[in-house]
Amino acid sequence: MSNKYENLSFFRQRIVRKEGTRMLIQEEEYELLLRNDNDGRSSFPEKLLGEAIVDHQEHKKYLKKIECLLEGILQNNSGIYYINIDPQQLYYEETFLLFERLKKFKQELKIELTEHLPYKREGSYGHQFLLEQVIRLREMDYEIVLDDFLTGINGIDQLIALSPFISRVKISKLIFNRKVSDSTFYSFICETAKLVHEINPNLSLVIEAEETEEILEKLPNAWYYQTYYFDNPSKIN
């Protein structure tokens, strides 16, 4: 019987600083994007990933593949890599065992906490549980990023609770689903940045999915950007 995770791979997309609309590469930073390879095509394995995360035994099998991929990437490539971790995965001890085994790469591997509400959990979901797990990861010296701020469980209350233990916040234009104008988004993102830095002035910001040249030119050069305007995702081995 074939292993349903055998065709999983990672693509990477640069996270960059800019000067106007010109990309500046000061450090090689990338988000790792999970893909499933079928018949020469690669796509995000939403169904497969959902099944792996919600089922504890499947999650163990899934993590074996992820560990193999990460080992290869981190041994054979330079740069800093950010991997998405779903809050549900923090209910499984093998997640922490994985990061314990990968501690030799803790300077190159960072963790992005996604916005999804855990599927299965003991008792009601609360910030205290996630906070405790984030502290565990920080005690291993991993940097933590709050992904997709203002979506799912990653709201303002989550930011306040986790702000002493995270280093970065990511905000995506995709949450608006093209329902607002560029000027409205620009105003929103500037005010949101003020809010984030009032909570913790040391947090860095990453703006995702802003593809409009005029808006990119206006946005601060001090922030980071992850966008097709600067870099198309490419497969990494």
C-alpha positions in Angstrom: 0.0 0.0 0.0 1.4 3.4 -1.0 2.0 6.1 1.6 -0.4 8.9 1.0 2.1 11.4 2.3 4.9 10.3 -0.1 4.2 13.0 -2.6 4.3 15.9 -0.2 6.9 18.6 -0.8 7.7 22.1 0.1 7.8 25.2 -2.0 9.4 28.4 -0.7 8.5 32.1 -1.1 10.8 34.9 -0.1 10.0 37.3 2.7 11.8 40.5 1.9 12.4 44.2 2.7 12.0 46.8 0.0 12.9 50.2 -1.1 9.9 51.7 -2.8 9.0 48.9 -5.2 12.5 47.5 -5.4 13.2 44.3 -3.5 16.0 44.3 -0.9 17.5 40.9 0.1 19.2 41.5 3.4 18.7 38.0 4.7 17.4 35.0 2.9 14.0 34.4 4.6 11.3 32.1 3.2 7.9 30.7 4.2 7.6 27.0 3.5 4.5 26.2 1.5 3.2 22.6 1.7 2.3 21.1 -1.6 1.2 17.7 -2.9 2.7 16.5 -6.2 0.3 14.7 -8.6 0.9 14.1 -12.3 3.4 16.9 -12.5 1.2 19.4 -10.8 1.7 20.7 -7.3 -1.2 22.1 -5.2 -2.0 22.8 -1.5 -3.2 19.5 0.0 -6.1 21.0 2.0 -8.1 17.7 2.4 -5.1 15.6 3.2 -3.7 18.0 5.7 -7.0 18.4 7.4 -7.3 14.6 7.8 -3.7 14.3 9.1 -4.2 17.1 11.7 -7.6 15.9 13.1 -6.5 12.2 13.5 -3.8 11.6 16.1 -2.4 8.4 14.5 -2.4 10.0 11.0 -0.7 13.0 12.4 2.2 10.8 13.6 2.6 9.4 10.0 2.4 12.9 8.5 5.1 14.3 10.9 7.5 11.6 9.8 7.3 12.9 6.3 7.5 16.5 7.4 10.6 15.8 9.5 12.3 14.1 6.5 11.6 17.1 4.3 12.7 19.6 6.9 16.0 17.7 7.6 16.8 17.8 3.9 15.9 21.4 3.4 17.8 22.7 6.4 20.9 20.6 5.8 21.2 21.4 2.1 20.0 25.0 1.8 21.0 28.4 3.3 18.5 30.8 4.8 15.8 31.1 7.4 12.6 29.0 7.0 9.2 29.6 8.5 6.9 26.6 8.8 3.2 26.7 9.5 1.9 24.9 12.6 -1.8 24.4 13.2 -3.0 25.0 16.8 -4.4 21.4 16.8 -0.9 20.1 16.4 0.0 21.6 19.7 -2.3 19.1 21.4 0.0 16.3 20.2 3.2 15.6 22.1 5.0 14.3 18.9 4.9 17.9 17.6 7.1 19.0 20.5 9.3 15.9 20.1 9.8 16.8 16.4 11.0 20.3 17.3 13.2 18.9 20.0 14.9 16.7 17.4 15.3 19.7 15.1 16.8 22.0 17.7 20.1 21.9 15.9 18.4 24.0 13.3 16.6 26.4 15.7 18.4 29.5 14.2 17.2 28.5 10.7 13.7 27.2 11.5 10.9 29.5 12.8 7.3 28.6 13.6 4.2 30.3 12.3 1.0 29.7 14.3 -1.9 29.5 11.9 -5.4 30.9 12.6 -7.4 27.7 12.7 -9.6 26.7 15.7 -8.5 23.2 16.9 -10.7 20.4 15.7 -10.4 18.2 18.7 -9.6 19.4 22.1 -10.1 18.6 25.8 -12.5 21.1 27.3 -13.2 24.5 25.7 -10.5 26.2 23.6 -8.8 29.0 25.5 -5.8 31.3 25.1 -4.2 29.8 28.2 -3.6 26.5 26.6 -2.0 28.0 23.5 0.0 30.3 25.6 1.4 27.4 27.5 2.4 25.6 24.3 4.0 28.7 22.9 6.1 29.0 26.0 7.2 25.4 25.6 8.4 26.2 22.1 10.1 29.4 23.2 11.9 27.4 25.9 13.4 25.4 23.1 14.6 28.8 21.6 12.3 28.8 18.6 11.0 32.1 17.3 7.2 32.2 17.0 5.2 34.2 14.5 1.5 35.0 14.6 0.1 34.2 11.2 -2.9 35.8 9.5 -3.6 38.4 12.2 -7.3 39.3 12.6 -8.5 36.0 11.1 -9.7 32.8 12.9 -8.4 32.6 16.4 -5.6 35.1 15.8 -7.5 38.2 16.8 -6.5 41.1 19.0 -7.0 39.1 22.2 -4.7 36.4 20.9 -2.1 39.0 20.0 -2.2 40.5 23.5 -1.9 37.1 25.2 1.0 36.0 23.0 2.8 39.3 22.4 5.6 38.8 25.0 6.5 35.5 23.3 6.3 36.2 19.6 8.7 38.1 17.3 6.5 38.8 14.3 2.9 39.4 13.1 1.7 38.6 9.5 -1.2 40.4 8.0 -2.7 39.2 4.7 -4.6 41.2 2.1 -6.4 38.0 1.2 -8.7 38.4 4.2 -10.6 41.0 2.2 -11.2 38.8 -0.8 -11.0 41.8 -3.1 -14.0 43.4 -1.3 -12.2 46.7 -0.4 -10.4 49.3 -2.4 -6.6 49.6 -2.4 -6.9 53.0 -0.6 -9.1 51.4 2.1 -6.7 48.6 2.6 -3.8 51.0 2.8 -5.5 53.0 5.6 -6.5 49.8 7.3 -3.0 48.3 7.3 -1.4 51.5 8.6 -3.8 51.7 11.5 -3.4 48.0 12.2 0.3 48.4 12.4 -0.1 51.2 14.9 -2.3 48.9 17.0 0.3 46.0 16.8 3.1 48.3 17.8 1.1 49.8 20.7 0.7 46.3 22.1 4.4 45.4 21.5 6.7 47.9 19.7 9.3 45.2 19.1 7.2 43.1 16.8 8.2 43.0 13.1 5.4 43.1 10.5 5.0 41.1 7.3 2.4 42.1 4.8 1.2 39.3 2.6 -0.5 39.3 -0.8 -0.2 43.0 -1.6 0.4 43.0 -5.4 -0.5 46.6 -6.2 2.6 48.6 -7.2 1.2 51.9 -6.1 0.4 50.6 -2.6 3.7 48.8 -2.2 5.5 52.0 -3.0 3.6 53.8 -0.2 4.0 51.2 2.4 6.9 51.5 4.9 10.3 50.1 3.9 10.8 49.0 7.5 8.2 46.3 7.2 8.6 42.9 5.5 6.7 41.7 2.5 5.7 38.3 1.1 4.1 38.7 -2.3 4.1 37.5 -5.9 5.2 41.0 -6.9 8.6 40.2 -5.4 8.9 36.4 -5.7 7.0 33.4 -7.1 7.0 30.3 -4.9 9.5 27.6 -6.1 10.1 24.0 -5.1 12.9 23.3 -2.7 14.6 20.0 -2.0 
